[in-house]
Amino acid sequence: MTTPNTSSAIGNNEDDELTLPRASMNKMIKELVPSVRIANEARELVLNCCTEFIHLLSSEANEICNQLHKKTINAEHIFLALEKLGFGDYQAEAEAVLKDCKAVAAKRRRQSTRLENLGIPEEELLRQQQELFARARQEQAFADQQQWEQLQAAAQQAQAASTPNDDVDDYS
């Protein structure tokens, strides 16, 4: 008895995980050559070539990293791998892209903290926060005191209404 070949389906899923997103690749192709129609087979070939290039480049960078007794692949390892693989002509472009990526990342970090955008020192913000908390506690205590006084007044009224009136003389 033969079982269906599930390993190829699993293999395809693994292959899909190791490729670039098709939508991203299609967007890049459209941006680079907007007036040219590209067959699906050609798109798939470009996708596979890009994926293979990235695997080759990262493997070579990993070897360089290991040779230098480093644990983390950094940009310099990628540049050395480009050179070793014969793509040294792309190093200037890769350096420009790295510079742009660092600038974008720095801008995101600056924008991500609203505290920095306020222009108020953190100590001042903490002082203002403590002041707000203290004011809120005072307001809550005042509201609790008023509620307690209202309950006391209501209890006194209820008690006064339920006790006989001593001022009236019933003996007349």
Salt bridges, closest charged atoms under 4 A:
GLU44 OE2 - ARG22 NH2 2.88
GLU60 OE2 - LYS84 NZ 3.03
GLU124 OE2 - ARG127 NH2 2.65
GLU131 OE1 - ARG127 NH1 2.81
GLU131 OE2 - ARG135 NH2 3.25
